[in-house]
Every structure is written in structure tokens, then in C-alpha cells.
Amino acid sequence: QVQLVESGGGLVQAGGSLRLSCAAPRSMFSIYIMGWYRQAQGKQREWVAVLHTAGTTDYRDSVKGRFTISRDNAGNTMYLQMNSLKPEDTGTYFCNAEHRASGLNYWGKGTLVTVSS
């Protein structure tokens, strides 16, 4: 059973920063699209940023220039550096691994980010 484990959430004031971490099996990064999603209370889950197997990245428009997705050199942790946080960034952030060819899709349990105004 694949486990994705998020950490790093918390309470921060608007304008502040947080770094989320996702521990994942190293082998996943070469064959899975890794990503961060978030879900605000009462809203649908939405993608935030993805890290493709080739190392390229994509971001939703609302976080471009503020968030950065990356992985560590050891290759078993993915990060989401979040700067200039806004109250609308509040939500539970989930780590995701998707293998499109097979349809396999794994989720972590999430970490809560709360941005106060």
C-alpha cells in the first residue's frame, strides 16, 4: 500500500509563509505525476500545483508567483513552498500521486492550512 504523508500545515497570518512536505516512495517520482491539491470547507477539491516526471511544473493561476512545488535531492520528499499567503488559501492540502496510464491515484490524509486576515 502506497503511503503519502503530508506535514507542515498550520496557522499563519496573511502575507506569511509555510512550507508543506509530502513524504513518498522515491520510485514514484519517476513514474507518477505528483501534485498538491486543496479543499476549502464546503468547496470542491482543486489542484494547486503539479510536478511532472520530467521535472516540469504547473500551477493554478491564483498561486502563480507565490507557490513553488519541488522535490528534495534525495528524491523522497515533495514540497510546496507557499509565500504571500492569503485568507483564500485556507484549506486542507493534500498530496497526490497519479499514474495516468494505469489510472492509479493515491492521496495523503491532508494537512490543514489556515490563513488569518
SULNOR-V97113 format. One line per field, one symbol per residue. ss: DSSP state (~ for helix, > for strand, _ for the rest). psi: psi as a letter, one per 30 degrees, with the letter a starting at -180 (. if undefined). burial: b if it has 16 or more other ideal C-beta (glycine too) atoms within 10 Angstrom, else e. A space follows every 50 residues. Layout:
ss->???
psi->???
burial->???
This chain:
ss->____>>>__>>>>____>>>>>>__~~~~~__>>>>>>>______>>>>> >_____>>>_~~~___>>>>>_____>>>>>>____~~~_>>>>>>>>>_ ___>>>>___>>>>>>_
psi->kkkkjllflakllkfalljkkjklkefefffkkklklljlkgllkkkekk jlfffllkkleffkfekkklllefggkkljkjlhkleffklkkkkkkkje efgkkkklflkkkkjk.
burial->eeebebebbeebeeeeebebbbebeeebbeebbbbbbbeeeeeeeeebbb beeeeeeebeeebeeebebebeeeeebbbbebeebeeebbbbbbbbbeee eeeeebebebbebebee
